[in-house]
Amino acid sequence: MRIPSPSRFPWSGRGILAALAWLAPAGLAPAAPVFDRAANLIVFIGDGMGLEHVVAGHCHKGAPLCFEEWPASALVGTGSASGLTDSAAAATAIATGVQVYNGVVSVADPGDSGDLQTVLEYFQGKGKRTGLVTTDYLTGATPAAFAAHAASRYDTDVITNGYLARTRPNILYGGGGIDAAAAAEAGYQVLSNSAGMAALDTASATNVCGRFADGAMPYEYDGLGEAPHLWEMTSNALAVLGNGPAGFFLMVEDSGLDLASHANHTPRMVQEMRAFDAAVQAALDWATNRTDTLILVTGDHETGGLVVTNDNGAGADPGVEWTSTGHTAVDIGCWAWGAGAGYVGGAMAHTNLHHAIVAASLFQSGCEVSIDTPTNLSMTWRASSGEVFRVETTDDIVSPAWQPLGVVTAAADTFTIIDSDVGTATQRFYRAVSLP
Ligand SMILES: [Zn+2]
C-alpha cells in the first residue's frame, strides 16, 4: 500500500461538520515527501494576529513570511461562548477543543466548571516534554490556557500553582507573573536574561523557567535590553525539549502584537510581526529535515481592525488604517507545515485546531473530503488497486470508540466511501484500516 503525503482537504464548514480522515499506516515504501505521525507538535499563536497583520509583516520584510507559502492553510473563525472572543477563551478553544466564556482558562464554563484537559496535558500523559514560550507575563491568558485551569484569567495564584505544582511544563519562558524564588523552590532552573539562557546546558536541563521581565516583555521595536528575542527563546526551548525520548509539545506566543494593535501603534506591530516570523523560522530550521514534526501557526483573534492600504517596500512600514482599538470578529488564518499538516484546510473553528493537533499525533493524513448533500460526507482515499479497507468512524478523537462504516475494495489507486448518516454531527473522525 502506498502511504500518501499529507494532502490538504476542505473542511466542511465552521461549526457544522469538521471531518478528519486519514489512511491507516501500512507496508510499502512511499514516494517522498512523506511525513510520519507527529511526535513533536509546535503551536505558534500571534495574539491579535489577523490576516492583515501578516500582510503588514510581509510588506516590511519585502517577501512572504516564512509560513505564508506552506501548502496547508485555513481560514479560522473566531468567537467564544461570549461572542467576540478574548485571548483566554480563544486559547482554551485551541488547547481543549471546547468553547468557553471570555476570561475562562480551560474549565467548563458554560458547563460544570470542571477542568478541561489541555493538549499540553494530553501530550504530557503520552510521555512528551512540554513547553510554553511567550512575550507576555508567564501567567498570561494564552499560555495559562495550555497548562492551568482557572475560573478567571486573573487568578494568577491559581495559574502559578497549576504550572509549578501540577502540570510542571519543562520550559516556561516569558515575562513575569511567577516569582523567581517560587520557581526555584519548585525545582526549576531560573534564568533572567539572554546571556543566562545562552549559557544553559540544554543537554542536561529538564525544567527551566526563564523570567525575562517583571511584567510583559518589551516590544521588539523599543529594544529588548538583556532579554532574549522570541526566536532565541524558541530555539533554546527546542534544544531542551528535543532531548526528550517521546517528542514534545511547545506553544509559542507573541503577545506584543495584540498590545501594539490595541494602541494602533503601527511600527511596534510591524516589528512584532517580524519577530514572530523569525521565531517560526527558528522552529522551521530545527524541523526542516525531520518527518515527525508539525508546526502550526495561527492567532487567537484579530485586534485593531487593521487594513493595509499601501505597500511602502522592504524595510518600511506599510500604510495602514486602524478601524478599532479592540478585538474584531473577522476570520484569521492558520498555516501548517509537516506531519499532519493535511488536517488543516478550508474553513475551521478554533476548536477544530485542537482536533487537528491531536489527530496529527495519531495518524497520517491522506484523504480528500467533500460534502455531497447536507448529510452525505464523501471521502476519497488513496490506495493501491485491489486493497481492501474497513472504514471506521468515531465522534471523539481523544478517547475514540471506533464504529465500522463499511468495507471497500480499491478499484484503482483510490477508493471512495460515503457516510450518508452524518446528520447534525458537529464533528466526526474516520480512519481506513487495511485488511489482509
Ligand atoms: Zn487583546
Residues whose N, C-alpha, C, O or C-beta is under 5 A from the ligand:
A	BS01	ZN	D258
